[in-house]
């Protein structure tokens, strides 16, 4: 297990887990309008399945909402 920070909250996850696994673990299943940044760098959706998380990563998950 490794420790990461997700939206300013510490979380434990399996070593070498991917962004897609992180989203699944957090019951996020709708990816439309979703953006993920790791250590302040936005990761392309096409890389979510392969991008492995590392100890201490700071992850920001942002969901766009309609309206305004």
Steps between C-alpha positions, in 0.01 A plus 500: 500500500604857434373833631374763258308824541169519310328841504689589820413175681748224570409164351661156489510311171670191362855554380514556121127574480394705199285812480215287366525270805502802731184634339334160527600469868334837561184388314551752220352344189399801290804643321327763286619842615756345736862614525782348704824675591794337674747732671338792313534339154181407315504139380327420171203261527671271250780447758279427804512124447881490489615786727614342827471693824800545727550554872422860593325597174264796539195430287228747414175369350279768349152452357352768274135581563248655267316818579613826635 
